[in-house]
Amino acid sequence: MQEKGCTFFGHRDSPPSIRPQLKALLMELVERQGVTTFYVGNHGAFDAMAAGVLRELKLLYPEISYTVVLAYMPRRPEDGGPHTMLPEGVEKVPKRYAICWRNRWMLGHADYVVTYVAHSWGGAARFANEARKQGKTVYNLWREE
């Protein structure tokens, strides 16, 4: 059976109130869709929230793995860690393009994409649209108040 992957794109100021929705969706992806591999960035509130939920879910579902995918070499070794990686090739990318390159890498390794996109501009919206164009299954946790 082929591994199924999931990645995340969201605004850096995503509200903490979406955490329960995020956790419920990830549990559904694991239980019903068979997702076992998760790739998350490390910029902003949405990425931090996703990583925190994945840490919790790893205790419930030991078969899953999650990796925080870095866009830059860590400044200090302790900024890395057992659940981090630097994708091969990103070191050759100019720093100003590294986040986009990392995001494309994560998208290339995902079947499912979980987003928090409240407006049509910015990196999160761009990569959510790219995911749809590539035929990925995209879930947006944003709901108009």
KEZASE-859664 format. One record per residue (C-alpha): residue in one letter; x, y, z. Coordinates in pm, whole numbers, padded with zeros to 5 digits, always signed. Layout:
AXYZ ...
This chain:
M+00000+00000+00000 Q+00132+00342-00097 E+00186+00594+00182 K-00050+00890+00178 G+00084+01231+00268 C-00059+01559+00389 T+00081+01910+00410 F-00037+02247+00541 F-00060+02607+00417 G-00212+02883+00627 H-00187+03247+00723 R+00073+03323+00985 D-00195+03486+01203 S-00442+03196+01202 P-00661+03205+01515 P-00622+02945+01792 S-01000+02888+01778 I-00957+02658+01474 R-00744+02407+01666 P-01035+02169+01747 Q-01140+02165+01379 L-00781+02099+01274 K-00742+01811+01518 A-01075+01653+01414 L-00984+01679+01044 L-00640+01523+01096 M-00792+01237+01294 E-01036+01179+01008 L-00752+01181+00754 V-00564+00919+00957 E-00864+00698+01036 R-01065+00721+00713 Q-00817+00816+00441 G-00513+00626+00568 V-00282+00927+00581 T+00036+00835+00766 T+00287+01104+00666 F+00259+01475+00742 Y+00483+01764+00632 V+00449+02102+00802 G+00641+02428+00768 N+00775+02641+01051 H+00654+02994+00979 G+00362+03141+01168 A+00071+03041+01387 F-00089+02789+01151 D+00231+02587+01111 A+00295+02593+01487 M-00063+02483+01555 A-00042+02199+01302 A+00289+02078+01449 G+00141+02085+01801 V-00165+01884+01697 L+00056+01634+01514 R+00270+01591+01828 E-00048+01500+02019 L-00178+01270+01748 K+00152+01082+01733 L+00069+00954+02085 L-00274+00829+01968 Y-00154+00698+01631 P+00204+00570+01666 E+00202+00465+01298 I+00197+00825+01173 S+00504+01038+01115 Y+00533+01414+01094 T+00821+01627+00982 V+00877+02000+01018 V+01028+02094+00682 L+01273+02382+00712 A+01333+02640+00441 Y+01672+02746+00579 M+01961+02585+00761 P+01898+02619+01136 R+02113+02889+01296 R+02164+02674+01606 P+02170+02293+01613 E+01893+02289+01877 D+01662+02463+01625 G+01659+02138+01433 G+01548+01829+01614 P+01426+01477+01558 H+01117+01582+01361 T+01284+01835+01129 M+01442+01811+00788 L+01597+02034+00527 P+01491+01909+00183 E+01779+01824-00046 G+01841+02107-00291 V+01703+02396-00084 E+02056+02499+00009 K+02113+02598-00358 V+01806+02824-00369 P+01848+03199-00303 K+01719+03276+00046 R+01435+03496-00080 Y+01289+03198-00273 A+01354+02929-00011 I+01007+02927+00148 C+00835+02893-00192 W+01079+02617-00289 R+01012+02434+00040 N+00636+02474-00009 R+00658+02325-00360 W+00858+02035-00217 M+00593+01970+00050 L+00314+01993-00208 G+00495+01741-00425 H+00493+01492-00136 A+00127+01536-00041 D-00204+01387-00148 Y-00403+01605+00092 V-00359+01971+00180 V-00505+02136+00490 T-00528+02514+00473 Y-00644+02818+00660 V-00694+03069+00379 A-00916+03369+00452 H-00823+03583+00149 S-00710+03530-00208 W-00360+03677-00185 G-00036+03566-00022 G+00159+03246-00007 A-00107+03031+00162 A-00366+03120-00105 R-00113+03069-00383 F-00018+02720-00271 A-00380+02621-00196 N-00464+02714-00557 E-00160+02526-00686 A-00271+02219-00489 R-00615+02233-00651 K-00458+02266-00998 Q-00251+01955-00925 G-00564+01762-00828 K-00485+01740-00458 T-00769+01717-00205 V-00776+02055-00028 Y-00953+02132+00300 N-00988+02496+00408 L-01057+02553+00779 W-01148+02919+00730 R-01510+03005+00794 E-01656+03353+00760 E-01761+03485+01101 
